[in-house]
Amino acid sequence: MSAMFITDFDGTLLTDHRRIRGRDLDTLARLRAVGVVTVIATGRSFYSFRRALEHMGLAPEDLPLDYLIFSTGAGIMAWPESKLIRSYSIPKDEVVEISACFDRYGFDYMIHKAIPDTSYFLFKFTSGSNPDFFHRMSMYSNFGMPLGDGAMIYDQCTEVLAIVPGEFRQCQLEALRRELSGFSVIQATSPLDHKSLWIEVFPSAVSKSGASQWLARHLGVGRKMVTAVGNDYNDEDLLGWAGQGFLMDNSPKSLKYKFLSSGSNNECGVSWAAESAGLLQ
């Protein structure tokens, strides 16, 4: 039976300087050469992922990859041809429900258009101070439009994303999840300031583990033959589902006792995980 190797992107395959080490690229190529299916599972949209590759000077064919799971599992693409093979979206009436909930919490949030136009978004800012929110806004300034200034919620959306500065306790997050129990509510540490909380709401079936499970079944790969490596809260479900789950040193403390250590993202932890899993001789 064939095997599958899944790696997160930011903070895992990428170093702190947002580069991929040559050894890790070689590892992905070696995995493919021995018949292991290689997958990146990222919270980034497809647009953001492609832009990151461009900043590194990498063309799609330079990345030894078979599949890309993006937007935390809302979309799956065959690589490098960028062929969309699966996607999910949230209808307008449910987005209104999520937005109303976020308004009650006083969140600043963004509503992203459905795949493949996920880079376009509506935003609502009410908190008065949220540097991470404005950082993200500045990165995608050509795509955002304020909600309420004549802008209507899209008929279909990929996600609603709240950026929460400062402390947001676990009990508050669990209460929010109960209010939005019909959806997939995923927390992640901001990849921008590395301290703000990002709360992403997707259709109920969306997660990195859900997308990976579908892809493994689609390809006939058994769960025990899946190795995954990540570094943050939005990787926890994936690492728990995989036959072997490895965690980077830069992960939150609350996750470190749950999974095998894989070293540093700056020192080829992805390669270490692949070798430790016995996928390479």
Beta strands, then each sheet from edge to edge (+ up, - down):
strand 1: 4-7
strand 2: 37-41
strand 3: 67-70
strand 4: 75-78
strand 5: 83-87
strand 6: 90-91
strand 7: 108-113
strand 8: 121-124
strand 9: 144-146
strand 10: 156-164
strand 11: 183-189
strand 12: 197-203
strand 13: 226-230
strand 14: 244-247
strand 15: 260-261
sheet 1: 5+ 4- 3+ 2+ 1+ 13+ 14+ 15+
sheet 2: 6+ 10- 7+ 8- 9-
sheet 3: 6+ 10- 12+ 11-
end
